[in-house]
Amino acid sequence: PLDVSATLVPSPGFDPGELEAEAQQALAAFLHPLTGGPDGRGWDLGRGVYLSDVAAVLGRVAGLASIMDLTLLVNGTPQGDHVSVGQQQIVVAGLLQFKMVVV
């Protein structure tokens, strides 16, 4: 399981709760082992996840002005720019946590 923690800034006038729900849905879909992945055809065994991939998914969410902080975690430990996955493992969404900051 891959956990994601992010601080998001909603666009002016956009409901933060709606942004959080949309971000949750987008990342859950992207990290789904069978229907997610970069091409939407599931994750290959052993394919890792890049921070830039997750940022791109969030960047397409309606109502997002910016991402202030984005962290990938495995078992509660930050992983940096890339999460490696064992050759016989497949990625799946873990805990997806978002903090909203209205500026």
MOCORGI-V665571 format. One record per pair of residues at least 12 apart in sequence whose ideal C-beta (glycine too) atoms are under 6 Angstrom apart, sorted by the first residue. I is the first residue (numbers start at 1). J is the second residue. Records with the same first field share a line. If there is no record, write none. Layout:
I->J ; J
This chain:
1->92 ; 94
2->49 ; 83 ; 91 ; 94
3->73 ; 94 ; 95
4->27 ; 96
5->71 ; 97
6->67 ; 70 ; 98
7->68 ; 69 ; 99 ; 101
8->64 ; 67 ; 98 ; 100
9->65 ; 66 ; 101 ; 103
10->63
11->63 ; 65
14->63
16->100
19->63
20->98
22->61
23->58 ; 61 ; 98
24->96
26->57 ; 61
27->96
28->93
30->57
31->93
33->90 ; 92
43->90 ; 91
45->90
46->85 ; 87
48->82 ; 83 ; 84 ; 85
49->83 ; 91
50->82
51->72 ; 81
55->70
